Amino acid sequence: MSYIDGFVIAVPTDKKDAYRTLAEMAAPIFLEHGALRVVETWGDNVPDGKVTDFRRAVQATPEETVVFSWIEWPSREAREAGMEKFMADPRLAGMTDMPFDGQRMIFGGFAPLLDQTRN
């Protein structure tokens, strides 16, 4: 069964194009190193909760938009090998100016519990 890496970050709204450029550069590298699918989503309807919510989770300011992303891998083992190769990839060496605060990123690996599609 597949394995999912999930990410939630806050990106300054005025850096949407820079974030898209970064995502467009990174996605093919993930795919080259074994990922099956890379999905980047830009917050469009992220409501405030009464107790917690996506914005609070990443300490998003009013000038930031929440980004929810995931990478699908064939297995956890493929993810471990692929992420190691991704992190060592020389094409990432010059990436120092990230369009978001990585310290507020929430991420984790997930084993699917249910996966249904409509035919």
N, C-alpha and C positions, 0 to 999 in steps of 0.2 A: 504494500500500500504506500501511497505517496507520503511526503513529509512537507510541512509548511513552515517557513520562516515568516513571522509577522512583525510589522514595524508601525509605530505611531510616532510622528514628529510634528513639531510646530515650525512652519516656514514663514518668514516675513512675506506678507502678501505681495509686496512690491518686488520680491525675488522669485516669483513664479516661473518666469522664463529661464532664469539661471538654474532653478531646480529641475525644470524639464530637460534642459541641456545636460545636466549631470545624470539624470535618470536615463536619457537616451544614450549616453556614453557607457553607463554601467550595465544596462540590461543585456546587450549582446555579449559582454564578457561573462556575465552569470550564465547565459545560455551556452556559451562555448565551453564552460567548465561544468556542464551537466544539468543546469536548471531546465525544467520543462516549460516554465511560464513565469514571467515577471509582470506584476500588476502594480501600477502607481495610481492612486486616486487622490483628487484634490477636494477637500471638504466643501460641500455645497449646502448641506443641511445638517449641521452638527449642533443639536440643541444643548442648552445648559441643563444640567440635572439638578435635582434637589440635594443629593448626597455626593455624587461624583459624576464625572463625564469625561469625554475625550479631551476637552480643553484643559480641565484641571489636571488631568493625568500628565500632560506634558507642559503644564504651566504656560499655556498660550496666552499671549497678550492680545488686546483688541486689534493690534496691527499684524497679527499672525493668523495663518490658516492651518488647520489640522490636515495632515497628510496621512493616509492609511494605505499601507503597501504590503504586498506579500510576494513571496517567491515559492513556487512549487517545485519540489525535487522528487525524483523517483523513489527515494528512500532516505532514511536518516544517514545511512552510511554514505550515500551519494552526496548528501548535503555536507557532511563533514569533509569529504575529499574535495568537493567543489569549492567550498568556502576557503579552504586552505590554499587552493590554487588561485582563487580570486584575490585573496589578500596578498599573495606573492606576485601577482601579475604586474610586469613592469609598466604597463599602460596606466597604472594607478599611482605610480611614483610621484608625479608632479601635482597630484591633487591635494592642495593645502587650503584653498579658499572655499570652504563649504558654505552653501547658502542657508545654513541652519545651524542651530546649537546642538551638536551631537550629544552633549551631556544630558539633554532633556529627552533624548530618544528612548522609547520603550520598545523592547524587542524580545522575542522568544521563539523557540521552536515548538511545533505542535504536531502531534500524531492525529490524523483525522479520526473522528468518532462517527461521523455520518457524511456521506458524499452522494448527493442525488442530483440528477439533471432531468430536465424535461425533454422528451424525444419529440 
